[in-house]
Amino acid sequence: MELLERDSELAALSGALATARAGTGTAIAVSGEPGAGKSALVEAACAGVEDLRVLRGGCDPLATPRPLGPIRDLFEDVVPVTGTSSLADVCEAVYAQLRAEPTVLVVEDLHWVDAATVEVLRFLVRRSEAMPSVVVVTYRDDEIDATHSARPLIGDFAVLDQLTTLRLGPLTFDGVAKLLAGTGLDTERVHALTGGNPFFASEVAKDPDAPELPETVRDAVLARTTAIAPEDFEVLQLAAAAPDRLDDRLLPALGVDLPTLRRLHATGLLLRNRHGLIFRHELARLAVESTIPAGGLTRLHARILDALERIEPRDPAVLTHHAVAAADSARAVRYGEEAAEQAARAGAHSEAAAFLQIAVAHHQGEASERATLLTRMAYEQYMTNRLDDAIATVTSTFPVWQDAGDPVGLSSAHEMCAIFEYYNARRFQAEEHVERAMSLAAGAGAEYAAARLTLGYLAYMRSDHELAVACNVDGDRIGRELDHQGLLTRSGLVRAAADLAQGVEGGRERLVSSIETARGLGYDELASTGYSNLVYHDVEQRRLGAAERVLEESLQFTLERDIPICNHWQTSVRARLRFLEGQWNAALEDADECLNRSGMPLADFWPFVVEGLVALRTTGSDNGRLEDAWRLADQLGEPLRRIPALAALAERWWLTGTPDPRVSNATALLGHLDTRSRATAWVGGELAVWLGRMGLPSPIDPEQVAEPYRLSLAGQHREAASWWRQAGAVFEQAMSSADSADPADRIRGIERLDLLGATSTADRLRRLLREDGVEHVPPRPLASTRANPAGLTNRQLDVAKLVARGFTNAEIAERLFISVKTADHHVSAVLMKLGLPNRRAVVVQAAELGLA
């Protein structure tokens, strides 16, 4: 196909290759409709390239894609076909390959991509500047919606500075005219027929002597096959039934000899890649596939399936595709299960769920076997943050276990449903399920221990330490009796988390050890849950620096192992962490990301609070977010949700002057909760301090709150401000100063709030100062002339922290996998937002800025 009207796009790709030769990589996405010329553009850019290695592959149009399909095809020497490598290992191995040698890595047809490949590509493009390679992806933009697995990668191309997207539109009338030059064809009619689609127009132009223009582009493609024999056309149809490729190793078994291949090559429809025969364009494959008579396609797939079973290594994902298309239910189930297991081992839980769904849909055996499949599918749906689907799936097994007279199976299903319901923010339903699970398990066995441990986890989450410990003692005892490593690891992890919540000495160290144990044993979900609880309590107990370090490791783990549900939760915790650090722009980024995800409602609580309080403190209105937070907290009925929601409502009353009966009735609202628990020392202290600022009675014992709040309640406001300063909690430091009786302290608090951007809060304190007769109240600044850490984005925050640690721009570039030029740009933006003259000023003021 002649390359027309693509000069600027070709120049962009050629420029990227030149940059890679110089040692700095980039990434480019090429999008457009089918036939827009995406592949032709990439081919033209790579043509004649001698000083860059070209690796070109694509995603397969399989019903459920092979996990890491294009990555395994292109890097088969370092990424085993068996799928035993972790996603983290795959990322590092491919990255090492692209750093070692200047390369053009092309992955086409992203609209068919699997989730695991997306994560590898995201890993690479975010490090593109640090390697002498260009990553190019192509996709049909009309086939990637908001829920598509490629959407996060497309989002990276939209927001990251070093990435570029080229969108190919149809040819203009003049472009079609150039393509048809010398053919004698009617340009206006061809342009109308093809819509300016380059592939369609070129197919029409290939046969200008036809008596009349084809009615459809399908006819134009099939015109290329009119001269071949019926038996050769059948081979074309066979190739059309293998959308990924017709593997070279299958050709002898399918009776395809060399003369046949020569004749097919003459049609111009087929190409050969490293592994087999593929169609020159997917539209050509579809055109040939459309000629297969009714019933013929299943026979072709059956032939391919039989041949595939005779070669090694076998790919269960491809076998599943052909078994389904061949209407072979038994083999669809068998290979679907195998593909799911392989995908889960590789950390591709999205594909694992899809393969299990295929296995379930084709299962025709015993009802209990089907229920077991459904249970496995529910777990994978849970891992991928599809809680409603997971609950519906596991609930559908209840009558099956009941009819089979299998109380053990039913107990396991109820225990699993309890976990799903809790993360779905329905704690009371979760407790009903776990009580049912324990009753069915009759007080013994691994199923009873699992249910008991789930009850303990629910108890710990509502701050009932006594019950949590009792349940975990039982789970540990049964685990030891059965020598059940899974139960032992889980009981140790939950007990450590419960102890950490209560401030029990050694709890944090034991939780860290339990996470390492879970990781070592391959219990990804347990390890990630451990991380989620560890970082939650680090933030809750204001170990903000420790929380930063945990999140750096834990969020990466959720991406490496494809655990979206834990990533969702940990991102919400990071929103709260950034909020407490005074990094409000970064906090809002995370909060907005969480609230725009579908999945885990439990994770919405802190994003609601963060968005509500940032808006309240800056504009005087919470935009309804605090009511959202209260509804969720009320639904859960847990101290660690309800108390901070009340504290936020109290702050709103204090700031706006609008009374809230829930706040004035706090004692009654919290009467049934244990507010003396050490687990509530921080949230209880926050509520007590806000009630104290308004002179309202508090249900919280001032002796049971965390140290900085105890200092405030005792009138030791300077000491409280000092505590918060050392912790890095900027707003709390300012408010503690403002609580002082000394006007100078109060003014310092106002100045800190101004720098933070908490305009409404600072104005409220100005009014209080004037009411108290203070004459020299500082006016609201017209513009900040000093540091404003609240304005930094997450990326700028990463850069600012490295500047504060004395890193040079070259060192920052190496650490963040960006070019030195990009690091220069980020450092300049940070200095401008902070209102500081140079990087030395950042180092000097690091603690004050919350960057130390």
PyMOL commands that set and color helices and strands:
alter all, ss='L'
color gray80, all
select helices_A, chain A and resi 7-21+38-46+69-74+87-100+110-112+115-125+128-130+141-143+151-159+173-179+187-194+198-205+217-225+230-240+248-250+258-265+282-289+296-308+316-325+329-345+349-362+367-383+387-395+398-403+407-423+427-441+445-461+465-482+485-502+507-521+524-540+544-560+564-581+584-595+601-619+625-636+639-656+661-664+666-669+678-693+702-704+707-713+717-727+730-738+743-756+759-771+789-791+794-804+809-816+820-834+839-844
alter helices_A, ss='H'
color red, helices_A
select strands_A, chain A and resi 26-31+53-58+103-108+133-139+163-167+246-247+270-272+276-279
alter strands_A, ss='S'
color yellow, strands_A
deselect
rebuild
show_as cartoon
